C-alpha cells in the first residue's frame, strides 16, 4: 500500500566538521560524486549533496561550527510525488508537523518543497517533493 505516494528515500543528512575532509572521504573512499553544493543563504551553512547510485547524502557544515547535542545524524528524507497529499495523509494518521511546507529554491536542480516532523523516538523525518 502506497497511499503516501513514496517514490524512494530522498537523502540522509549528517553534520560534519570539515567539508573538504568529508567530501574527500565520501568521494575517494565510498565512490560518491557531488550532485551540487552551496552556501545556504538562510542559515549560512555549507551544504553538499553527494550521490552513489540511488544513495544520496547531505553534508552540513555549520557556519559557526556549532556542536549538536542530538548527534551527527540529522534527518531521514522520504521523497514523495505530491507533498501536499502526503502531508494531509500523515496528519490524518496523527503526525504533527514542525512547520508548514516550505520551498527552498537552492536545493535540488530546480528547488525543493519540504516539511519536517518527528518519529516515535524523536528522530527528525522529512518529506520532500523535488521538481
C-alpha positions as CSV (number, residue, x, y, z in Angstrom):
1,X,0.0,0.0,0.0
2,X,1.5,3.3,-1.1
3,X,-1.2,5.9,0.0
4,X,1.6,8.3,1.0
5,X,3.0,8.4,-2.6
6,X,6.5,7.4,-1.7
7,X,8.9,7.2,-4.6
8,X,12.1,6.5,-2.6
9,X,14.4,7.8,0.0
10,X,15.4,11.4,-0.7
11,X,18.6,11.7,1.3
12,X,20.2,11.2,4.7
13,X,21.6,14.4,6.2
14,X,24.6,14.4,8.5
15,X,26.5,17.1,10.3
16,X,30.2,17.3,9.7
17,X,33.1,19.4,11.0
18,X,35.2,19.9,7.8
19,X,33.5,20.0,4.4
20,X,36.7,19.2,2.4
21,X,37.7,16.3,4.6
22,X,34.2,14.8,4.5
23,X,33.8,15.3,0.7
24,X,37.2,13.6,0.1
25,X,36.1,10.6,2.2
26,X,32.7,10.2,0.5
27,X,34.2,10.6,-2.9
28,X,37.6,8.8,-2.6
29,X,36.6,6.1,-0.2
30,X,32.9,5.5,-0.8
31,X,32.7,6.4,-4.5
32,X,30.2,9.2,-4.3
33,X,30.2,12.2,-6.6
34,X,29.0,15.7,-5.9
35,X,25.4,16.4,-7.1
36,X,25.5,20.1,-6.0
37,X,26.8,22.2,-3.2
38,X,26.0,25.7,-1.9
39,X,26.4,28.2,0.8
40,X,22.8,28.1,2.2
41,X,21.6,31.7,2.1
42,X,19.2,31.4,5.0
43,X,21.4,29.7,7.5
44,X,24.9,30.5,6.3
45,X,25.8,26.7,6.5
46,X,27.7,24.9,3.8
47,X,25.7,22.1,2.1
48,X,26.9,19.4,-0.2
49,X,24.8,16.7,-1.7
50,X,26.7,13.6,-2.9
51,X,25.4,10.6,-4.7
52,X,26.4,7.0,-5.4
53,X,23.7,5.1,-7.4
54,X,20.4,5.7,-5.6
55,X,22.1,6.8,-2.3
56,X,22.2,10.5,-1.5
57,X,24.0,12.0,1.5
58,X,23.7,15.7,2.5
59,X,26.7,17.0,4.3
60,X,26.0,20.0,6.5
61,X,28.9,22.2,7.9
62,X,27.6,24.8,10.4
63,X,28.6,28.4,9.8
64,X,29.8,28.8,13.4
65,X,30.8,25.1,13.9
66,X,28.1,24.7,16.5
67,X,28.1,21.5,18.4
68,X,25.0,19.4,18.1
69,X,23.6,17.8,21.3
70,X,21.5,15.2,19.5
71,X,24.1,13.5,17.3
72,X,25.6,13.9,13.9
73,X,22.7,12.1,12.1
74,X,20.1,14.8,11.5
75,X,17.3,13.6,9.4
76,X,15.9,10.9,7.1
77,X,14.2,12.2,4.0
78,X,11.4,10.4,2.1
79,X,10.8,11.7,-1.5
80,X,7.1,11.8,-2.4
81,X,5.1,12.5,-5.6
82,X,2.8,15.1,-4.0
83,X,3.9,16.7,-0.8
84,X,0.5,18.3,0.0
85,X,-1.3,15.0,-0.3
86,X,1.4,13.2,1.7
87,X,1.2,15.8,4.5
88,X,-2.6,15.5,4.6
89,X,-2.3,11.7,4.7
90,X,0.2,11.8,7.6
91,X,-1.8,14.4,9.5
92,X,-4.8,12.0,9.2
93,X,-2.6,9.4,10.9
94,X,-1.8,11.7,13.9
95,X,1.5,13.2,12.7
96,X,2.2,16.8,13.9
97,X,4.4,18.8,11.7
98,X,7.1,21.2,12.9
99,X,6.1,23.8,10.2
100,X,4.1,24.3,7.1
101,X,5.5,23.1,3.8
102,X,8.5,25.3,2.8
103,X,10.1,25.9,-0.6
104,X,13.8,26.2,-0.8
105,X,14.9,27.2,-4.3
106,X,18.5,26.4,-3.6
107,X,18.0,22.7,-3.1
108,X,17.6,20.2,-5.9
109,X,18.0,21.1,-9.6
110,X,15.0,23.4,-9.6
111,X,14.0,23.7,-6.0
112,X,12.5,21.5,-3.3
113,X,9.4,21.6,-1.1
114,X,10.0,20.1,2.3
115,X,8.4,19.7,5.7
116,X,9.8,18.2,8.9
117,X,8.2,16.0,11.6
118,X,9.4,13.6,14.3
119,X,9.3,9.8,14.6
120,X,8.4,7.9,17.7
121,X,11.8,8.3,19.3
122,X,12.2,12.0,18.4
123,X,14.2,11.4,15.2
124,X,13.9,14.1,12.6
125,X,12.0,12.9,9.5
126,X,11.3,14.9,6.4
127,X,9.2,14.5,3.3
128,X,10.2,16.3,0.1
129,X,9.0,17.0,-3.4
130,X,11.6,18.0,-5.9
131,X,11.0,19.4,-9.3
